[in-house]
Amino acid sequence: MADDLENIRQKRLEQLQQQQAAQQQMAPGDMQAAMQQEQARAEMDAKKQALLRQILTPEARERMTTLKMSRKEMVEQLESQLITLAQNGRIQSKIDDEKLKQLLVQLQPPKREPTIKRM
């Protein structure tokens, strides 16, 4: 068992060394562009979160965070819709948890009930 653990550690160390070597071989311009891209993405995310804090109550934000773990695509779609509505001035008051639940129900595709026909 100790040998297995040592083998796993050795393989992981080799992987990390290969990744580090690949990063060092990257051209300085490419690395700078990647860093700028990451910084721009982080800045956009911070702006999005700030806007969501303005239009959602703490309970609604908590629900969105919890739901993001299981339904990331649906939450991202809802966030983009809410941001668009807020930027167009179509949201007059903060969205509370109950209103958010209603919006989530509207976004869910209709469920199909299986029917069993006996002959």
C-alpha positions as CSV (number, residue, x, y, z in Angstrom):
1,M,0.0,0.0,0.0
2,A,2.9,2.4,0.8
3,D,4.4,1.5,-2.6
4,D,1.1,2.4,-4.3
5,L,0.9,5.7,-2.5
6,E,4.5,6.5,-3.5
7,N,3.8,5.6,-7.1
8,I,0.8,7.9,-7.2
9,R,2.8,10.7,-5.6
10,Q,5.6,10.2,-8.2
11,K,3.1,10.3,-11.1
12,R,1.5,13.4,-9.8
13,L,4.9,15.1,-9.4
14,E,5.8,14.2,-13.0
15,Q,2.5,15.7,-14.2
16,L,3.1,18.9,-12.3
17,Q,6.6,19.2,-13.6
18,Q,5.3,18.7,-17.2
19,Q,2.7,21.4,-16.7
20,Q,5.2,23.8,-15.3
21,A,7.6,23.1,-18.2
22,A,4.8,23.7,-20.7
23,Q,3.9,27.1,-19.0
24,Q,7.6,28.1,-19.1
25,Q,7.8,27.4,-22.8
26,M,4.8,29.6,-23.5
27,A,5.7,32.8,-25.2
28,P,5.7,35.9,-22.9
29,G,3.1,37.6,-25.1
30,D,0.8,34.6,-24.9
31,M,1.2,34.5,-21.1
32,Q,0.4,38.2,-20.9
33,A,-2.6,37.8,-23.1
34,A,-3.9,34.9,-21.0
35,M,-3.4,37.0,-17.8
36,Q,-5.3,39.9,-19.4
37,Q,-8.1,37.6,-20.5
38,E,-8.4,36.2,-17.0
39,Q,-8.3,39.6,-15.4
40,A,-11.1,40.8,-17.8
41,R,-13.2,37.7,-17.0
42,A,-12.8,38.4,-13.3
43,E,-13.7,42.0,-13.7
44,M,-16.9,41.1,-15.7
45,D,-17.8,38.5,-13.0
46,A,-17.4,41.1,-10.3
47,K,-19.6,43.6,-12.1
48,K,-22.2,40.9,-12.7
49,Q,-22.2,40.0,-9.0
50,A,-22.5,43.6,-7.9
51,L,-25.5,44.1,-10.2
52,L,-27.1,40.9,-8.9
53,R,-26.6,42.2,-5.3
54,Q,-28.5,45.3,-6.3
55,I,-31.5,43.5,-7.8
56,L,-31.8,40.4,-5.6
57,T,-32.5,40.1,-1.9
58,P,-30.0,38.1,0.2
59,E,-32.4,35.1,0.4
60,A,-32.8,35.1,-3.4
61,R,-29.0,35.3,-3.9
62,E,-28.6,32.4,-1.5
63,R,-31.1,30.4,-3.5
64,M,-29.3,31.2,-6.8
65,T,-26.0,30.1,-5.3
66,T,-27.4,26.9,-4.0
67,L,-29.1,26.1,-7.3
68,K,-26.0,26.9,-9.2
69,M,-24.4,23.7,-7.8
70,S,-26.9,21.5,-9.5
71,R,-28.3,23.6,-12.4
72,K,-25.5,25.8,-13.6
73,E,-26.8,26.5,-17.1
74,M,-30.3,27.4,-15.9
75,V,-28.9,29.8,-13.2
76,E,-26.6,31.5,-15.8
77,Q,-29.5,31.9,-18.1
78,L,-31.6,33.5,-15.4
79,E,-28.7,35.7,-14.3
80,S,-28.2,37.0,-17.8
81,Q,-32.0,37.7,-18.2
82,L,-32.1,39.5,-14.9
83,I,-29.1,41.6,-15.7
84,T,-30.6,42.5,-19.1
85,L,-33.9,43.5,-17.5
86,A,-32.1,45.6,-14.9
87,Q,-30.0,47.4,-17.5
88,N,-33.1,48.2,-19.5
89,G,-34.8,49.6,-16.4
90,R,-37.6,47.0,-16.3
91,I,-37.0,45.9,-12.7
92,Q,-38.5,48.4,-10.3
93,S,-37.9,46.7,-7.0
94,K,-35.6,44.0,-5.5
95,I,-36.6,40.4,-6.4
96,D,-37.3,38.4,-3.3
97,D,-37.2,34.6,-2.8
98,E,-40.8,34.0,-3.8
99,K,-40.5,36.0,-7.0
100,L,-37.3,34.1,-7.8
101,K,-39.1,30.8,-7.3
102,Q,-41.8,31.9,-9.8
103,L,-39.2,32.8,-12.3
104,L,-37.4,29.5,-11.9
105,V,-40.7,27.6,-12.4
106,Q,-41.2,29.5,-15.6
107,L,-37.8,28.6,-16.9
108,Q,-38.1,24.9,-16.2
109,P,-39.3,22.9,-19.2
110,P,-42.7,21.4,-18.8
111,K,-42.7,17.9,-17.3
112,R,-44.1,15.1,-19.3
113,E,-46.1,12.6,-17.3
114,P,-45.7,9.0,-18.6
115,T,-48.9,7.4,-19.5
116,I,-49.4,3.7,-19.4
117,K,-52.1,2.2,-21.6
118,R,-53.2,-1.3,-20.8
119,M,-54.6,-3.3,-23.6
